[in-house]
């Protein structure tokens, strides 16, 4: 089984970029580009990734920053350490990511759900939504941006809910009752096919297309 040279993880504090320090710069560059290409629209221009630098050479850190900069993305360097415990008030607040656009900073809410979304539960975000679990039947995810489910999606998902036709829906197993992207709808009889691959749904030529991807 091949090792993961680059892993992108979402959490309460944002996105973390984990890199295998034994990999060559060429391998790292190819893997980062591959993962970004598999998730178009999920990382808006200006999104920043936290990169742990303790085991990385300076040239590798510089190379990663160049790769991300070419796509309008950024990187914040950090040394791994245990975060301070969150207060009750902080734990109830949705995470926010500060997106840089031509020198202006704006706050874009991006919801990271670290549990399975159960039937009857609804998650709504003005930005993108990352679910670190399943979306069960009867659950709803509504996002102004893209939706990424790191598990099985069997509920209703609506990406680009306020008209963003570039939004996408990604899941490890995409078996929803309904997919909506902007004003387009694909219902379960059209999409309820079990796949052994992660899949991506997006709009092309006026309809929702679903295709397999590699995580």
N, C-alpha and C positions, 0 to 999 in steps of 0.2 A: 504494500500500500504506500503511495507516494506521500511525502510529508508536506504539510502546509508551510510554504515559505513566508507567506504574508496572510495575516488574519485581520479582518476588520470587525471589531466588537462594539456593540452599542450598550450603553449603561446610563445610569442616572446623571453622570457627569459629561455625557457626550460620546463621541466616537474615539476609540483607541485603535491605533495601528500597531500591530505586533509583528515584528520582523525577525526571521531566523538569522542570527548573527553569523552563522557559518555559510550562508548563501552568498554567491557572487552578486555584484551590482547588476550585472546583466539579467540574472535570474530574478532579482528583486524587482527590477524595472518591468520585466515582462509580466510578472505576477500582479503587480499593482495595476498596470494598464488593463489586464484581463479582468480583474475584479471590478474596476470602475466601469469598463465597457459592458459588463453583465448587469449593471444596475444603473442604466441611464436615467437621469431625472431624479434619482433618489438623493444624490448629494448635490444640492444647488451650488452655484458659483459663490465662492466665499466660505464654504464650509471648512472648518478647521478640524484637524485630527491631532490627538495627543499621541506623541511618539516617545516611547521609553528609550533613552539613549545610553543607559549604563553599559551595554555590551556592544555598541555600534561604533565603528570607525567614523572619524570626522568626514571622510570622503563619501561614505555611505549616507550619512545624515544630509550632506549637501546634495547628493544625487536625488534622494527622496524628495527633498524640498523643491528641487527643480522640476521633477515629474509632476508634482501636485500643482506647482505654480503655473505650469503650462496649461492646466485645465481650470485655472481660476480658483484652485483650492489652496489651503494653507496647512501648516503644521506647527504645533507648539511642542517644544522639547520638554521632557520631564524626566526626573529620576524617580523610579518606582518607590512609593512609600504608602503607608496606611493612611487613608483619609481620616480626618476628625469625625467623630460620630455626629450625625445630623440631629438637629433639634426636632421636636414634634412639628413645629410650624414649617421647618424646611422640608421635612419628609412629605408634607402634603402638597408642596408646590411642584407644578410640572417643570421639567427642565427647559431651559432656554439656551439657544445658540446664537451668538452674535455674528451676523453675516456681513461681510465687507463688500460694498458695491461702490467702486470709484471714489474711495475715500470716505464715504458715508457709512456709518454703522447703524444697523437696524436690528431689533430683536425679532427673531423668527422662532415661534414656538414649534418644537419638534417633540412629539410625545414618544417616550420609550416605555413600553409596557413589559414588565419583567415577570409576567405570569400568563397562564392560559386565560383567554377571554371566554367566559362561560355564557351559555344561552341566556338571553334576556339582558345581557350587559352591552352597553354601547360606549365606544371610545370615539371622541371627536377631537380633531385638531385642525387649526388653521394651516399648519405646515404638514410635514410628513409624519408617518407613524411607523415605528419599528416594534414588532411584537416578538418577544423572546419566549414563545410558547405557541400553543394552538389557538385557533379561533373556532369555537364550537358552533354547531347548528343553533340558530336563534340569536347569535351574537352579531353585532354590527360594528364595522370600522368605517368611519367617515373622515377623510383627510383632504385638506386643500392641496396637498402635494401627493407624494407617492406613498405606497404601503408595502412593507416588507414583513412577511411572516416567517419566522424561523421555527417552523413546525407545520402542522396540517391546517389548512384553511377550509372550513366547512360552513362558515357563516356568510353574511352579506358584506361585501367590501365595496366602498365607493371612493376611488382616488380622483384627484382633480375635481373635487366636489363643487368648486366655485368657478369651473370653466377651464382649468388647466389641461389642455389636450396632450401635453407632453408627459403627464404623470403616468406612472406604471404601477402594476401590482405584481409582486414577487412572492412566492411561497415555496417551501421545501416540497409540499404536496398541495397542489392547487385544486381543490374539490368544492368550491363554494356553491351556495344556493343561488347566488347572483353576483356578478361583477358589474360595477359601473365605473366608467372612466369619463369624466366630464358629463356630457349628455348622452353618452352611448351606453347601452345595456346589453349584457350577454347573460342569458338565464341558464339554469342548471342543465336542461336537456342538451344544450349546445356545448357544455364544457365539462360535464361530469364524467371524465375519463381518467382512470387511475394511471399515474405515470411513475416511473422509477427515478425520474429526474426532477430537480427543481424547475419551476416554470415561471415565465414572465408574460404578463398580459399588457398590451399597449394598443394604441390606436394607429391604424395604417389604412389609408384609402377609405376612410369613412366607416371602418368597422373594427371591432376588437379582435386582435390576433393574439393567440397563445402559442408560445414556443418554449422548448426545453432549454435550460441553461445549466452551466456548471457552477457550483458554489466555490 
